[in-house]
Amino acid sequence: MGEPVTLVLDDSANLTVTGPDGGSLPASLSLLPCPACGAPMLPVRWNPWSGEIEWSCTSCDAVIHLPAAP
C-alpha cells in the first residue's frame, strides 16, 4: 500500500480502518497467531509476580504460556 491509512479505535471492540479516500478498508488486528490453527490469540491471564502471560486461541482450544520479556 503506497499511501497511509488511518486507524481509529472508538472503543475496546470497534476498530475502523480508513484509506486515503476516506472509505473503509477491511482489516484485522491480532497480537499473536495460534501455533495450532493460525487464528488470533488473546491474552487471558497475567501473573504480576512472574510476568507470565497466558494466551488463548479465539478459534480452537490452544493455550500457551509465555514468560515475561527480560
C-alpha positions as CSV (number, residue, x, y, z in Angstrom):
1,M,0.0,0.0,0.0
2,G,1.6,3.3,-1.1
3,E,-0.4,5.7,0.9
4,P,-1.0,5.7,4.7
5,V,-4.2,4.5,6.3
6,T,-5.9,5.9,9.4
7,L,-6.7,3.6,12.3
8,V,-9.3,4.8,14.8
9,L,-10.2,2.8,17.9
10,D,-13.5,4.2,19.1
11,D,-13.8,1.8,22.0
12,S,-12.3,-1.6,23.0
13,A,-14.4,-3.5,20.5
14,N,-14.5,-1.3,17.4
15,L,-11.6,-0.6,15.1
16,T,-12.1,1.4,11.9
17,V,-9.5,1.5,9.1
18,T,-9.9,4.3,6.6
19,G,-8.0,4.6,3.3
20,P,-6.7,7.8,1.7
21,D,-10.0,8.4,0.1
22,G,-11.9,8.2,3.4
23,G,-13.5,4.8,2.6
24,S,-13.4,1.9,5.0
25,L,-10.9,-0.9,4.4
26,P,-11.1,-4.5,5.7
27,A,-8.6,-5.1,8.4
28,S,-7.9,-7.4,11.3
29,L,-5.7,-6.9,14.4
30,S,-4.2,-9.7,16.4
31,L,-1.3,-9.8,18.9
32,L,-0.2,-13.4,18.4
33,P,-1.2,-16.1,15.9
34,C,-2.2,-19.5,17.2
35,P,0.5,-22.1,16.6
36,A,-2.1,-24.8,16.0
37,C,-4.6,-23.1,13.6
38,G,-3.3,-19.6,12.9
39,A,-6.3,-17.8,14.4
40,P,-5.7,-14.8,16.6
41,M,-4.8,-15.4,20.3
42,L,-5.8,-13.1,23.1
43,P,-4.1,-12.6,26.5
44,V,-6.4,-14.1,29.1
45,R,-4.3,-14.2,32.3
46,W,-1.2,-12.2,33.5
47,N,0.8,-13.2,36.6
48,P,2.0,-10.0,38.2
49,W,4.7,-11.8,40.2
50,S,6.4,-13.7,37.3
51,G,5.2,-11.6,34.4
52,E,4.0,-14.7,32.6
53,I,1.1,-14.2,30.2
54,E,-1.4,-17.0,29.3
55,W,-2.8,-16.7,25.7
56,S,-5.9,-18.4,24.5
57,C,-6.9,-19.1,20.9
58,T,-10.2,-17.5,19.6
59,S,-10.9,-20.5,17.4
60,C,-9.5,-23.7,18.8
61,D,-8.6,-24.9,22.4
62,A,-5.0,-23.9,22.2
63,V,-3.5,-22.2,25.2
64,I,0.2,-21.1,25.6
65,H,2.1,-19.6,28.4
66,L,4.8,-17.0,27.6
67,P,7.4,-15.9,30.2
68,A,8.0,-12.2,30.8
69,A,10.4,-10.5,28.5
70,P,13.8,-9.9,30.0
